[in-house]
Amino acid sequence: MAHPHAIFFSADADRPPEAVRRWLATRGLPVIVSHDAADLMARALRGRPAVVVFDARTNAGVALSACRRMKSDSYTGVVPGGVLTSDDEKDVNGALDALADEVFPISMRASEANLRFDAMLRRADRDVHVHPSTRLPGAPEIEAEIGRRIAGGDPFAVCYADLDHFKEYNDRYSYHEGDRVIRIVATILHDVVRGMSADDGFVGHIGGDDFIFVVPMRDAADISREIIEIFDALAPYQYSEQDRHAGYFFGKDRRGQLHRVPLMTLSIGVVTTERRSFTHPAQVSELATEMKSYAKTLPGSVYVVDRRQDRVESGVGAPEH
């Protein structure tokens, strides 16, 4: 089921309470009623509902067991689950123990319940849209941020950062060490962008070793230089002493042939609105990817800025580093 919807789970009720129906209706969420945990899981796995409301006012054991089952699953656990309970403290604690995202006792005022419902959905959206390793915003938020910048009209730069020789590092040092390097890069990007662009900067994690940061156009060059300088200072210390002193290690390519693998470097492709007009985030993403790929053909850690104008197909600007 592709369209957004809500599920009301109850062992014995055929419809949600009036207050819940009103809340869901105002948010445009049609309601599906489920009485069985297996049915609930099947529906949640087929198409992620926007929210599941569990009625634990009666037959609490059935409702809380279903809640725990849904929230414990790695796929359906991202679905926000709210539990309706009695006012008894034991029931409220039982709902929280069943991994409920929010609890709504019977006596809670409608105005407060509405606020809590909305907050629960906001938290769920935030958690779904962040990368689990770095906790940085993911692809949907990156696209939305670029869209906001386009609509705002102020000059901005989108910078695509990507590690060089990261796969070989992962193969030699393990996934665990590779993940640690990803978190280091995320911290560098976050701290530099925050420090140099304050509230005007944005950092997102596309996935793997690919990152995007969006900053005011005037700050892009200085931020990129600072990021590269810090990364180049820290990168050698992610290797063994032997590899660090050699400046390389021997790794196998896809054909199984040994070759020298340099230490990791960082490539950043920068696209700005200085000579470009954009109407959609996809246009920016395509150019940023192109500039990042160009940067990766150059030796060492570099950033390159797209200095072409609209409708000009050649003449990529020389890299600044």
Secondary structure, DSSP 4 states (H G I P E B T S, - for coil): --S--EEEE-SS-SS--HHHHHHHHHTT--EEEE--HHHHHHHHHHS--SEEEEE-SSSHHHHHHHHHHHHHSTTGGGS-EEEEE-S-HHHHHHHHHTT-SEEEETTS-HHHHHHHHHHHHHHHHHHHTB-TTT--B-HHHHHHHHHHHHHH-S-EEEEEEEEESHHHHHHHH-HHHHHHHHHHHHHHHHHHHHHHHGGG-EEEEEETTEEEEEEEGGGHHHHHHHHHHHHHHHGGGGS-HHHHHHTEEEEE-TTS-EEEEEPPEEEEEEEESSS---SSHHHHHHHHHHHHHHHTTSSSSEEEE--PPTT--S-PPPPB-
